[in-house]
Amino acid sequence: MKVLYSWLQELIPGLQTAPQEIAERLVTAGIEIAAVDCLPDGDAILDFDLTPNRSDCLSMWGAAFEVAAVLGMEAVIPQLPEISIREDRQLIQLQNEELCPWYLALLLNDVKIGPSPAWLSARLAALGMRGINNIVDITNYVMLETGQPLHAFDYDCLRAHQVVVRTAKPDETIKTLDGQERSLTTDTLLICDSEKAIGIAGVMGGLQSEVTPQTKQILFEAASFERRFIRRAANRLSLRSEAAIRFEKGVDPAGLKKALQRVVQLAKLLQAGTPDPIILSGSSYAPVTQHSILLRRAYLTSRLGMVIEDLRVYDSLRRLGFQVEQLAEGWQVQVPTRRQDIELEVDLVEEVARLVSFDRLPAELPVGMTTQGGLSSSQKNVDLLHQAMIQFGMHEMVNYSFINEQDLIKIYPDEQHPLRNVIRILNPMSEMQGVMRTSLLPGMLQAIAYNLNRQNLNLGLYELGKVYLAKSQPMQELPLEETHLVSALVGTPFGTAWMKQEAEANFYHLKGMLEQLAHTLHVPLLFETVQEPELFHPFRSASVRLHGKIIGSFGVLHPDLLKRFDIQKEVILADLNADALLQFAEPRIVYQSLSRYQAVNRDLALLVPVEVSAADVQKLIEDNGGDILETVALFDVYTGSQVKPGFKSLAFALTYRAKDHSLTEPEVLERHQAILNEAARRFASSLRM
């Protein structure tokens, strides 16, 4: 907003402070000044660089209040003639009152179109506006003066002499004042007559109702529009007019009448025509003109950290144009609606602080309880999980939370699958990012296919990220967000060396990684046989159980699934609920001193039914081996002619060792026999001879 110094002098009697000093005082008070330009005639322009909340300073009157308050002076706004308002819903029809709550119109009769006087043209030119004729110049002048955009229509060009405010119809167009034919969308607000559009509300007028030298009757428009509609329309049409800039930041609803009162004054002064004695309104025009806020003295002092003199507070607020009443506990302040940025008591504290000068406020350290900074336990556990995956030789991926729904359908063809209940994006960037992900698998499989297609054949990838699960459809509340960990091995991801045999990744590599991860986080993971035909190979997969609850699964992905993603190599993948994993994580450093006593090694070969898992047998051995059983390791599984049908042979290597003495043969035999007895009881097993 450009502010003319001579105009300020007219509004602030006795103003002699140099423009450069005014700029410095304004900057100290929180109003940025981009530049101070001196004109050849000795005048100057202050270029206000306003923040979006200070729309009140997009006018000379608002700027005058600000400058006067900073300098400790009084701003005097011109007296306006009294004029009544009559509601006329026949002449002015508001079809969208939520988008245009107030619309005022003033008729000017016996119009005499001509040039504006030199003083008016000079002021407009100094502030960057081209003079056109006395009628258009009046609208621009009043907009600069009051901050309320106006528009002048040729009243005789309005069919049925009606003004209709509505949104655009499908495929509707309008030719604007710049001569451009513009296509409109149905969310564009228009000013129309009974048949056609005559202007884009708050942005630009139409060419058909333009004021011409033949115009004899003018309708001046002063309206209040919903700011977001104006901003969207201006951006969509690339029309950044002065009116649109003010409307999108918010105009004072109580300023509509003042602007038309000022039009009446100027029309008479310029002898441009005879204004009607009544302003017409399309609705009941009764906007709130001010709101009351109690500023407590104790609150002000506590916020600023210093005591401000009562008279200083009173004068500072009054010079801003506020009505202030002194009370025992502070001040009752009536804030005019032109200051839409002031809503709360703390906003008044800021006004006092900046006018008193921020430099006067004492610098004090905050008082209160302090805590030592650092990561929370959950954050440390997440970092530990990342470190573990990196130590395994895995590479982290970060994918978008938006995915292509077709990728999800490839993984879960069943329409009733719970992970097909997706949250759709209302305005997706593309179809490839149309829904929120309910699984990390689509991103992982796409990444694997992408790498394999570029001859990157050996992969160790993982991703730790959130999935979004709708609680109901249509959504009535925020979705459930779960953190999942997905990891995958392809080819020989662990590298090769001249003394190291090349080894393809397999099911047991990933199982070992999960076991080590469980050891690192100190969580008791159990693995169970599971069949998920839509995801994994029928006999090379397992589920992961933690404290009785299944938290994920892993295994070799089903060949049919890999074909749907055009993946030609075997993929071993794990998908875990990381929230459940981290919930029970208790990482700790566990150590014990090495025993000085000799170990006793025994091999144990058991014949068990084929449906009994080696993990169940190993757990039985650990549970019954007592405190002298140090390690158990499966080293052979055999089925064949030497084993009776329906059974298999499981061979374990057992290590016994005591911490405080050398074991005796009877001690070892007692534990060994206890294991055999319990295995026979539970699994009908026998010792393989």
VENMO-V473751 format. One line per field, one symbol per residue. burial: # if it has 24 or more other C-alpha atoms within 12 Angstrom, else .. A space follows every 50 residues. Layout:
burial=???
//
This chain:
burial=#########.##..#...#..######.###.#..##.....######## ...########################.......##....#######.## #########.####.#...##.##.##...#################### ########..########...######....#.#..#######..##### ############..####################..#.#.########## ##################.#######.######.#....#..#####..# #.##...#.#..#############....##############.#.#### #######.......................##.###.##..######.## #####.######......######........#################. ......##############...........#############...... ...####.###.##..#############..#..###..#######...# ############.##.################..###...........## .#.#######.###..##.###.##..#######...#........#### ########....#....#..##..##.##...#.###..
//
